[in-house]
């Protein structure tokens, strides 16, 4: 199965580099998916890109201990 979108992270990187037209391409990815889990994954990716504070909040919620191995 070929994926309709060549590289979704590339779209995110291009948007972050100042190419605002890639925002619409990211929304197309969300609309393209019919499987709810996939759709939610791309919705979260979109939210993280549009609102970096939301992503930081998710990172801060991860428990941290200096005893990680």
N, C-alpha and C positions, 0 to 999 in steps of 0.2 A: 504494500500500500504506500503510495507516495503521499507525503504530507503537503498540503496546499501551500503552506508558508515555509519558505526555505530555512529560516533560522530566527525563531521568535526572540531569542536573546540579542540577536543583531539589531532587531527593531528597537528593543529597549535601549541598547547602546547608542544607536543613531538618534533616538529621541533625547537622551541625556546629553548628547554632543551638540544639541541645539537644533536639530532637524524636526521641527514641530509637526511636520506632515506625517511622521511615523506614529503619532498618537492615534490617528485614524486606522492605521494598519494594525496596531495593537487591539483596537476595538473590533476589527474584523476577525481577528483570531478568536476572541471571546464568542462572537456571534456564530462563527463557523462550527463550533463544537456542540454536539448534541448530548454527549455523555456528561452527566452532571458533575462527576469528579473532575473531569478535564476542564469543564467550564469554570468550576470553582478555582482550580489551580491557576488558570490564566486570569481570572478576575483578581485573585490575590496578587499575582505578578503585576498587573496593571495598577492596582492600588499602591503597591510598594514603589512603583516608578513615579506615580503622580504625587504621592505624599511620602517623602522619605522619613518623616516623623512616625508614620504608621509602622514602617519597617523597623525603625529603631525601637519602637515600643514592643514589637514582637521579640526582638533580640534581647531586650532588657528583661523580658518575662521568662527567659530560659534560666533555670537555676544554675548557678555557678559555684564551683568549689575549687580550691587550689589543689585538691587531692585527686584531680582527674588523672587517669592513666591511659 
